[in-house]
């Protein structure tokens, strides 16, 4: 919980004061929302729970008011929120692509358990030395990973991620 204003007025430029007050107001309201929601979970009294959740609705409205004023005072805030929303939508669509749908068919037969422990697939020392000398054990193909869902593509980067649909720019090469 916020015991005091989380910044020092003396160190803030005059033109930044209002923006900092709005941000502190948002932080305080979010803190109060968390507090009241936690109390509502703890109580078994229906009347108390109802009052607490009603207060939460009001606090969320206050966050919206502070936010509306902050966007007017800080244009970078609006741009950052739009980028964050876009990123969140990409993550959400990636999640939906990975999550099983209820219609997905269940396995026809279970995968049998291994009856004996796997034997190690050790390469003799002499072969290992030869592989290292010839650099045969080093992967020469680039691996590109989707920064949204983690899909890995060898070689060329796809135009869109086949898992989440993220654009080519969201891939990082290794």
Residue frames as a rotation matrix with the C-alpha (Angstrom) as fourth column:
UNK 1
0.577 0.817 0.000 0.00
0.817 -0.577 0.000 0.00
0.000 0.000 -1.000 0.00
UNK 2
-0.074 -0.586 0.807 1.12
0.518 -0.714 -0.471 3.51
0.852 0.383 0.357 -0.69
UNK 3
0.103 0.091 -0.991 2.01
0.984 -0.155 0.088 5.11
-0.146 -0.984 -0.105 2.65
UNK 4
0.087 -0.109 -0.990 2.99
0.103 -0.988 0.117 8.40
-0.991 -0.113 -0.075 1.01
UNK 5
0.885 0.178 -0.431 3.31
-0.366 -0.307 -0.878 10.04
-0.289 0.935 -0.207 -2.39
UNK 6
0.681 -0.599 0.421 5.92
0.536 0.799 0.271 7.96
-0.499 0.041 0.866 -4.28
UNK 7
0.156 -0.702 0.695 7.99
0.823 -0.296 -0.484 10.90
0.546 0.648 0.532 -5.51
UNK 8
-0.220 -0.363 -0.905 9.74
0.801 -0.596 0.044 13.99
-0.556 -0.716 0.422 -4.20
UNK 9
0.759 0.631 0.163 8.06
0.618 -0.618 -0.487 17.22
-0.207 0.470 -0.858 -5.32
UNK 10
0.565 -0.584 -0.583 11.30
-0.238 -0.792 0.563 19.16
-0.790 -0.179 -0.586 -4.96
UNK 11
-0.487 -0.831 0.267 13.02
-0.025 0.319 0.947 17.08
-0.873 0.455 -0.176 -7.66
UNK 12
-0.099 0.550 0.830 10.19
0.911 0.385 -0.146 17.31
-0.399 0.742 -0.539 -10.21
UNK 13
-0.957 -0.193 0.217 10.01
0.279 -0.818 0.503 20.00
0.080 0.542 0.837 -12.84
UNK 14
-0.628 0.739 -0.244 6.98
-0.357 -0.552 -0.753 22.28
-0.691 -0.386 0.611 -12.54
UNK 15
-0.214 0.562 -0.799 5.61
-0.975 -0.075 0.208 21.17
0.057 0.824 0.564 -15.94
UNK 16
-0.557 -0.056 -0.828 5.80
-0.218 0.973 0.081 17.47
0.801 0.225 -0.554 -14.91
UNK 17
-0.899 0.137 0.417 3.99
-0.419 0.013 -0.908 17.86
-0.130 -0.990 0.045 -11.57
UNK 18
0.024 1.000 -0.007 0.46
-0.944 0.021 -0.328 17.24
-0.328 0.015 0.945 -12.86
UNK 19
0.253 0.025 -0.967 1.50
-0.630 0.763 -0.145 14.13
0.735 0.646 0.208 -14.80
UNK 20
-0.741 -0.599 -0.303 3.23
-0.135 0.575 -0.807 12.72
0.658 -0.557 -0.507 -11.71
UNK 21
-0.657 0.596 0.462 0.15
-0.654 -0.144 -0.743 13.44
-0.376 -0.790 0.484 -9.57
UNK 22
0.335 0.817 -0.469 -2.05
-0.941 0.318 -0.118 11.60
0.053 0.481 0.875 -12.08
UNK 23
-0.052 -0.437 -0.898 0.33
-0.348 0.851 -0.394 8.61
0.936 0.292 -0.196 -12.15
UNK 24
-0.948 -0.278 0.153 0.42
-0.219 0.224 -0.950 8.53
0.229 -0.934 -0.273 -8.35
UNK 25
-0.258 0.938 0.231 -3.39
-0.892 -0.139 -0.431 8.66
-0.372 -0.317 0.872 -8.31
UNK 26
0.389 0.339 -0.856 -3.57
-0.724 0.687 -0.057 5.69
0.569 0.642 0.513 -10.69
UNK 27
-0.504 -0.669 -0.546 -1.09
-0.138 0.686 -0.714 3.75
0.852 -0.285 -0.438 -8.54
UNK 28
-0.870 0.206 0.447 -3.05
-0.474 -0.103 -0.875 4.53
-0.134 -0.973 0.187 -5.37
UNK 29
0.132 0.987 -0.093 -6.36
-0.971 0.110 -0.214 3.46
-0.201 0.118 0.972 -6.92
UNK 30
0.219 -0.120 -0.968 -4.84
-0.491 0.844 -0.215 0.23
0.843 0.522 0.126 -8.27
UNK 31
-0.831 -0.552 -0.070 -3.43
-0.170 0.371 -0.913 -0.46
0.530 -0.747 -0.402 -4.83
UNK 32
-0.559 0.708 0.431 -6.87
-0.726 -0.167 -0.667 0.10
-0.401 -0.686 0.608 -3.30
UNK 33
0.329 0.666 -0.669 -8.50
-0.893 0.450 0.009 -2.17
0.307 0.594 0.743 -5.91
UNK 34
-0.254 -0.515 -0.819 -6.11
-0.193 0.856 -0.479 -4.99
0.948 0.036 -0.317 -5.01
UNK 35
-0.949 -0.131 0.288 -6.73
-0.292 0.016 -0.956 -4.44
0.121 -0.991 -0.054 -1.30
UNK 36
-0.237 0.948 0.210 -10.54
-0.886 -0.122 -0.447 -4.47
-0.399 -0.292 0.869 -1.55
UNK 37
0.336 0.333 -0.881 -10.58
-0.738 0.674 -0.027 -7.48
0.585 0.659 0.473 -3.89
UNK 38
-0.580 -0.614 -0.535 -8.36
-0.098 0.705 -0.702 -9.43
0.809 -0.355 -0.469 -1.49
UNK 39
-0.856 0.325 0.402 -10.62
-0.459 -0.123 -0.880 -8.53
-0.237 -0.938 0.254 1.43
UNK 40
0.113 0.952 -0.286 -13.68
-0.991 0.088 -0.100 -9.63
-0.070 0.295 0.953 -0.58
UNK 41
0.040 -0.180 -0.983 -12.07
-0.396 0.901 -0.181 -13.02
0.918 0.396 -0.035 -1.16
UNK 42
-0.851 -0.509 -0.126 -11.30
-0.075 0.357 -0.931 -13.40
0.519 -0.783 -0.342 2.54
UNK 43
-0.659 0.627 0.416 -14.74
-0.686 -0.274 -0.674 -12.60
-0.309 -0.729 0.610 3.93
UNK 44
-0.881 0.470 0.053 -17.58
0.466 0.844 0.265 -15.09
0.080 0.258 -0.963 4.11
UNK 45
-0.268 0.791 -0.550 -20.10
0.392 -0.432 -0.812 -12.35
-0.880 -0.433 -0.194 4.90
UNK 46
-0.083 0.338 0.938 -22.20
0.995 0.088 0.056 -11.71
-0.064 0.937 -0.343 1.79
UNK 47
0.874 0.481 -0.070 -22.99
0.481 -0.877 -0.017 -8.07
-0.069 -0.019 -0.997 2.74
UNK 48
0.404 -0.812 -0.422 -19.35
-0.119 -0.504 0.856 -7.16
-0.907 -0.295 -0.300 3.36
UNK 49
-0.410 -0.556 0.723 -18.28
0.598 0.435 0.673 -8.85
-0.689 0.709 0.154 0.12
UNK 50
0.313 0.650 0.692 -20.95
0.949 -0.246 -0.198 -6.93
0.041 0.719 -0.694 -1.81
UNK 51
0.925 -0.001 -0.380 -19.83
0.098 -0.965 0.242 -3.57
-0.367 -0.262 -0.893 -0.35
UNK 52
0.047 -0.997 -0.057 -16.16
-0.012 -0.057 0.998 -4.30
-0.999 -0.046 -0.014 -1.05
UNK 53
-0.412 -0.187 0.892 -16.83
0.805 0.384 0.452 -5.26
-0.427 0.904 -0.008 -4.68
UNK 54
0.686 0.665 0.296 -18.99
0.727 -0.646 -0.232 -2.16
0.037 0.374 -0.927 -5.14
UNK 55
0.667 -0.546 -0.507 -16.07
-0.138 -0.759 0.636 -0.03
-0.732 -0.355 -0.582 -3.89
UNK 56
-0.308 -0.806 0.506 -13.81
0.399 0.374 0.837 -1.82
-0.864 0.460 0.207 -6.39
UNK 57
0.173 0.454 0.874 -16.11
0.985 -0.056 -0.166 -0.72
-0.027 0.889 -0.457 -9.24
UNK 58
0.968 0.202 -0.151 -15.82
0.215 -0.974 0.075 2.88
-0.131 -0.105 -0.986 -8.08
UNK 59
0.284 -0.944 -0.167 -12.03
-0.102 -0.203 0.974 2.64
-0.953 -0.260 -0.154 -7.82
UNK 60
-0.289 -0.359 0.888 -11.84
0.787 0.440 0.434 1.30
-0.546 0.823 0.155 -11.37
UNK 61
0.647 0.563 0.514 -13.87
0.745 -0.610 -0.269 4.30
0.162 0.557 -0.815 -12.51
UNK 62
0.828 -0.410 -0.384 -11.37
-0.125 -0.801 0.586 6.58
-0.547 -0.437 -0.714 -10.73
UNK 63
-0.168 -0.905 0.390 -8.49
0.341 0.317 0.885 4.86
-0.925 0.282 0.256 -12.56
UNK 64
0.029 0.271 0.962 -10.29
0.997 0.064 -0.048 5.60
-0.074 0.961 -0.268 -15.82
UNK 65
0.940 0.342 0.009 -10.69
0.342 -0.940 -0.005 9.27
0.007 0.008 -1.000 -14.92
UNK 66
0.446 -0.858 -0.254 -7.04
-0.181 -0.365 0.913 9.64
-0.876 -0.362 -0.318 -13.94
UNK 67
-0.260 -0.569 0.780 -6.01
0.615 0.526 0.588 7.82
-0.745 0.632 0.213 -17.10
UNK 68
0.478 0.520 0.708 -8.14
0.877 -0.334 -0.346 10.03
0.056 0.786 -0.615 -19.36
UNK 69
0.969 -0.156 -0.191 -6.52
-0.108 -0.965 0.240 13.14
-0.222 -0.212 -0.952 -17.89
UNK 70
0.172 -0.972 0.161 -3.03
-0.043 0.156 0.987 11.61
-0.984 -0.177 -0.015 -18.14
UNK 71
-0.033 -0.137 0.990 -3.48
0.910 0.404 0.087 10.82
-0.412 0.904 0.111 -21.84
UNK 72
0.848 0.376 0.373 -4.43
0.496 -0.812 -0.309 14.46
0.186 0.447 -0.875 -22.45
UNK 73
0.840 -0.536 -0.079 -1.33
-0.399 -0.711 0.579 15.68
-0.367 -0.455 -0.811 -20.61
UNK 74
-0.198 -0.949 0.246 1.15
-0.539 0.315 0.781 13.08
-0.819 0.022 -0.574 -21.95
UNK 75
0.513 0.422 -0.748 0.91
-0.853 0.157 -0.497 12.12
-0.092 0.893 0.441 -25.64
UNK 76
-0.488 -0.746 -0.453 3.64
-0.735 0.631 -0.247 9.47
0.470 0.212 -0.857 -25.22
UNK 77
-0.642 0.335 0.690 1.34
-0.463 0.547 -0.697 7.72
-0.611 -0.767 -0.196 -22.76
UNK 78
0.450 0.883 -0.134 -1.28
-0.607 0.193 -0.771 7.20
-0.655 0.428 0.623 -25.46
UNK 79
0.302 -0.426 -0.853 1.29
-0.851 0.282 -0.442 5.89
0.429 0.860 -0.277 -27.96
UNK 80
-0.751 -0.638 0.174 2.70
-0.634 0.621 -0.461 3.50
0.186 -0.456 -0.870 -25.37
UNK 81
-0.295 0.738 0.607 -0.77
-0.476 0.437 -0.763 2.22
-0.828 -0.514 0.222 -24.49
UNK 82
0.629 0.520 -0.578 -1.56
-0.743 0.183 -0.643 1.56
-0.229 0.834 0.502 -28.16
UNK 83
-0.115 -0.765 -0.634 1.69
-0.769 0.472 -0.430 -0.38
0.628 0.438 -0.643 -28.60
UNK 84
-0.818 -0.165 0.551 1.03
-0.536 0.566 -0.627 -2.31
-0.209 -0.808 -0.551 -25.41
UNK 85
0.167 0.955 0.245 -2.50
-0.597 0.296 -0.745 -3.17
-0.784 -0.021 0.620 -26.54
UNK 86
0.526 -0.032 -0.850 -1.20
-0.810 0.288 -0.512 -4.37
0.261 0.957 0.125 -29.91
UNK 87
-0.563 -0.805 -0.189 1.42
-0.653 0.573 -0.495 -6.54
0.507 -0.155 -0.848 -28.18
UNK 88
-0.607 0.412 0.679 -1.22
-0.526 0.432 -0.733 -7.90
-0.596 -0.802 -0.046 -25.80
UNK 89
0.507 0.819 -0.269 -3.48
-0.729 0.241 -0.641 -8.77
-0.460 0.521 0.719 -28.73
UNK 90
0.135 -0.554 -0.822 -0.61
-0.773 0.460 -0.437 -10.65
0.620 0.694 -0.366 -30.41
UNK 91
-0.845 -0.441 0.303 0.08
-0.526 0.583 -0.620 -12.59
0.097 -0.683 -0.724 -27.21
UNK 92
-0.199 0.869 0.452 -3.62
-0.600 0.257 -0.758 -13.36
-0.775 -0.422 0.470 -26.84
UNK 93
0.627 0.432 -0.648 -3.93
-0.779 0.326 -0.536 -14.65
-0.021 0.841 0.541 -30.41
UNK 94
-0.320 -0.802 -0.504 -0.78
-0.676 0.566 -0.471 -16.76
0.663 0.190 -0.724 -29.92
UNK 95
-0.779 0.082 0.622 -2.28
-0.521 0.467 -0.714 -18.21
-0.349 -0.880 -0.321 -26.76
UNK 96
0.262 0.963 0.061 -5.54
-0.691 0.232 -0.684 -19.02
-0.673 0.137 0.727 -28.53
UNK 97
0.377 -0.178 -0.909 -3.64
-0.825 0.383 -0.417 -20.77
0.422 0.907 -0.002 -31.34
UNK 98
-0.640 -0.737 -0.219 -1.83
-0.517 0.624 -0.586 -23.00
0.569 -0.262 -0.780 -28.86
UNK 99
-0.593 0.473 0.652 -4.71
-0.617 0.254 -0.745 -23.76
-0.518 -0.844 0.142 -26.48
UNK 100
-0.946 0.283 0.159 -6.70
0.324 0.829 0.456 -26.86
-0.003 0.483 -0.876 -27.39
UNK 101
-0.503 0.863 0.051 -10.23
-0.786 -0.481 0.389 -26.32
0.360 0.155 0.920 -28.56
UNK 102
-0.211 0.485 0.848 -12.98
-0.693 0.538 -0.480 -28.42
-0.689 -0.689 0.223 -26.93
UNK 103
0.774 0.569 -0.277 -13.69
-0.577 0.453 -0.680 -30.01
-0.261 0.686 0.679 -30.33
UNK 104
-0.088 -0.896 -0.434 -10.12
-0.957 0.197 -0.213 -31.29
0.277 0.397 -0.875 -30.68
UNK 105
0.680 0.371 -0.633 -10.12
-0.314 0.927 0.206 -35.06
0.663 0.058 0.746 -30.94
UNK 106
0.544 -0.470 0.695 -8.62
-0.719 0.164 0.675 -36.95
-0.431 -0.867 -0.249 -28.04
UNK 107
-0.509 -0.824 -0.250 -5.83
-0.855 0.450 0.259 -39.46
-0.101 0.346 -0.933 -28.58
UNK 108
0.345 0.638 -0.688 -7.09
-0.724 0.648 0.237 -42.69
0.597 0.416 0.686 -30.11
UNK 109
0.743 -0.171 -0.647 -4.67
0.438 0.856 0.276 -44.82
0.507 -0.488 0.711 -28.11
UNK 110
0.904 -0.428 0.003 -2.28
-0.267 -0.557 0.786 -43.96
-0.334 -0.712 -0.618 -25.33
UNK 111
0.355 -0.879 -0.317 1.44
-0.659 0.005 -0.752 -43.81
0.663 0.476 -0.578 -25.97
UNK 112
0.786 -0.046 -0.616 3.03
0.332 0.872 0.359 -46.94
0.521 -0.487 0.701 -24.49
UNK 113
0.815 -0.529 0.237 5.43
-0.501 -0.437 0.747 -46.52
-0.291 -0.727 -0.621 -21.60
UNK 114
0.144 -0.856 -0.496 9.08
-0.723 0.251 -0.644 -47.38
0.676 0.451 -0.583 -22.19
UNK 115
0.905 0.277 -0.324 9.69
-0.043 0.815 0.578 -50.81
0.424 -0.509 0.749 -20.74
UNK 116
0.389 -0.833 -0.394 13.43
0.915 0.301 0.268 -50.42
-0.105 -0.465 0.879 -20.19
UNK 117
0.456 -0.251 -0.854 15.53
0.124 -0.932 0.340 -47.33
-0.881 -0.261 -0.394 -19.58
UNK 118
0.986 -0.142 -0.090 16.84
-0.124 -0.254 -0.959 -45.62
0.113 0.957 -0.268 -22.66
UNK 119
0.418 -0.908 0.018 20.37
0.855 0.400 0.329 -46.57
-0.306 -0.122 0.944 -23.47
UNK 120
0.350 -0.352 -0.868 22.75
-0.111 -0.936 0.335 -43.65
-0.930 -0.021 -0.366 -23.74
UNK 121
0.889 -0.046 0.455 23.65
0.455 0.178 -0.872 -42.81
-0.041 0.983 0.180 -27.30
UNK 122
0.496 -0.789 -0.364 27.29
-0.144 -0.488 0.861 -42.12
-0.856 -0.374 -0.356 -26.68
UNK 123
0.922 -0.342 -0.181 29.63
-0.188 0.012 -0.982 -41.41
0.338 0.940 -0.053 -29.56
UNK 124
0.573 -0.775 -0.267 33.09
0.819 0.528 0.224 -42.96
-0.032 -0.347 0.937 -29.19
UNK 125
0.466 -0.452 -0.761 35.79
0.229 -0.768 0.597 -40.44
-0.855 -0.453 -0.254 -28.17
UNK 126
-0.589 -0.765 0.261 37.73
0.440 -0.032 0.897 -40.81
-0.678 0.644 0.356 -31.43
UNK 127
-0.215 0.597 0.773 34.64
0.937 -0.095 0.335 -39.97
0.274 0.797 -0.539 -33.51
UNK 128
0.736 0.489 -0.469 33.89
0.633 -0.742 0.220 -36.97
-0.240 -0.459 -0.856 -31.29
UNK 129
-0.008 -0.837 -0.547 37.39
0.232 -0.533 0.814 -35.59
-0.973 -0.121 0.199 -31.79
UNK 130
-0.725 -0.255 0.639 37.07
0.646 0.067 0.760 -35.98
-0.237 0.964 0.117 -35.57
UNK 131
0.229 0.906 0.355 33.69
0.939 -0.302 0.165 -34.22
0.257 0.296 -0.920 -35.55
UNK 132
0.665 -0.026 -0.746 35.07
0.409 -0.823 0.393 -31.29
-0.624 -0.567 -0.537 -33.56
UNK 133
-0.408 -0.905 -0.118 38.07
0.306 -0.258 0.917 -30.93
-0.860 0.338 0.382 -35.86
UNK 134
-0.764 0.140 0.630 35.84
0.637 0.001 0.771 -30.84
0.107 0.990 -0.090 -38.93
UNK 135
-0.881 0.465 -0.085 33.25
-0.386 -0.812 -0.437 -28.59
-0.272 -0.352 0.895 -37.20
UNK 136
-0.706 0.623 -0.337 30.62
0.037 0.507 0.861 -31.16
0.708 0.595 -0.381 -38.14
UNK 137
-0.399 0.574 -0.715 28.95
0.906 0.365 -0.212 -30.89
0.139 -0.733 -0.666 -34.74
UNK 138
-0.757 0.110 -0.645 28.32
0.153 -0.929 -0.337 -27.18
-0.636 -0.353 0.686 -35.06
UNK 139
0.214 0.900 0.380 24.94
0.807 0.056 -0.588 -26.13
-0.550 0.433 -0.714 -36.39
UNK 140
-0.826 -0.562 0.043 25.43
0.471 -0.646 0.600 -23.88
-0.309 0.516 0.799 -39.39
UNK 141
-0.337 0.796 0.503 21.77
0.628 -0.208 0.750 -23.13
0.701 0.568 -0.430 -39.99
UNK 142
-0.896 0.047 0.442 20.32
-0.286 -0.822 -0.492 -20.01
0.340 -0.568 0.750 -38.41
UNK 143
-0.425 0.794 -0.435 17.43
0.873 0.486 0.035 -20.50
0.239 -0.365 -0.900 -35.99
UNK 144
-0.772 0.279 0.571 14.80
-0.221 -0.960 0.169 -17.78
0.595 0.004 0.803 -35.77
UNK 145
-0.666 0.515 -0.539 12.41
0.746 0.462 -0.480 -17.56
0.002 -0.722 -0.692 -32.84
UNK 146
0.001 0.773 0.634 9.04
0.368 -0.590 0.719 -15.79
0.930 0.232 -0.285 -32.72
UNK 147
-0.898 -0.401 0.183 9.21
0.017 -0.447 -0.894 -13.30
0.440 -0.800 0.408 -29.85
UNK 148
-0.209 0.905 0.371 5.45
-0.886 -0.336 0.320 -13.62
0.414 -0.262 0.872 -29.33
UNK 149
0.749 0.653 0.114 4.89
-0.650 0.690 0.320 -17.38
0.130 -0.314 0.941 -28.97
UNK 150
0.125 -0.796 0.592 8.38
-0.667 0.374 0.644 -18.94
-0.735 -0.475 -0.484 -29.07
UNK 151
0.920 0.206 0.333 7.92
0.099 0.700 -0.707 -20.81
-0.379 0.683 0.624 -32.38
UNK 152
-0.017 -0.992 -0.128 11.31
-0.290 -0.118 0.950 -21.76
-0.957 0.054 -0.286 -33.85
UNK 153
0.967 0.254 0.001 12.04
-0.055 0.214 -0.975 -21.75
-0.248 0.943 0.221 -37.58
UNK 154
0.076 -0.967 0.242 15.28
0.458 0.249 0.853 -23.05
-0.886 0.046 0.462 -39.09
UNK 155
-0.507 -0.393 0.767 16.79
0.855 -0.120 0.504 -21.06
-0.106 0.912 0.397 -41.93
UNK 156
-0.768 0.189 0.612 14.66
0.197 -0.839 0.507 -18.40
0.609 0.510 0.607 -43.58
UNK 157
-0.850 0.498 -0.169 12.22
-0.001 -0.322 -0.947 -16.37
-0.526 -0.805 0.274 -41.48
UNK 158
-0.395 0.784 0.479 8.57
0.918 0.319 0.235 -16.93
0.031 0.533 -0.846 -42.47
UNK 159
-0.601 0.244 0.761 6.44
0.120 -0.914 0.388 -13.92
0.790 0.324 0.520 -43.39
UNK 160
0.179 0.674 0.717 4.03
-0.838 -0.278 0.470 -14.80
0.516 -0.684 0.515 -40.59
UNK 161
-0.759 -0.390 0.522 4.41
-0.634 0.627 -0.453 -17.12
-0.151 -0.674 -0.723 -37.62
UNK 162
-0.525 0.586 -0.617 2.44
-0.200 0.620 0.759 -20.31
0.827 0.522 -0.208 -38.37
UNK 163
-0.602 0.281 -0.747 1.49
0.753 0.511 -0.414 -20.62
0.266 -0.812 -0.520 -34.68
UNK 164
-0.220 0.479 -0.850 0.35
0.707 -0.522 -0.477 -17.12
-0.672 -0.706 -0.224 -33.70
UNK 165
0.518 0.451 0.726 0.33
0.850 -0.363 -0.381 -15.13
0.091 0.815 -0.572 -36.94
UNK 166
0.504 -0.407 -0.761 2.91
0.189 -0.808 0.558 -12.59
-0.843 -0.426 -0.330 -35.72
UNK 167
0.969 -0.136 -0.208 4.63
-0.245 -0.387 -0.889 -10.63
0.041 0.912 -0.409 -38.46
UNK 168
0.606 -0.789 -0.100 8.13
0.516 0.486 -0.705 -11.42
0.605 0.376 0.702 -39.74
UNK 169
0.061 -0.607 0.792 9.61
-0.307 -0.767 -0.564 -8.51
0.950 -0.209 -0.233 -37.75
UNK 170
0.622 0.271 0.735 8.74
-0.768 0.026 0.640 -10.27
0.154 -0.962 0.224 -34.47
UNK 171
0.909 -0.354 -0.218 11.31
0.349 0.935 -0.061 -13.05
0.226 -0.020 0.974 -35.16
UNK 172
0.582 -0.798 0.152 14.80
-0.768 -0.480 0.423 -12.93
-0.265 -0.364 -0.893 -33.61
UNK 173
0.694 -0.383 -0.609 17.73
-0.239 0.676 -0.697 -14.84
0.679 0.630 0.378 -35.12
UNK 174
0.669 -0.527 0.525 20.24
-0.509 0.190 0.840 -16.96
-0.542 -0.828 -0.141 -33.25
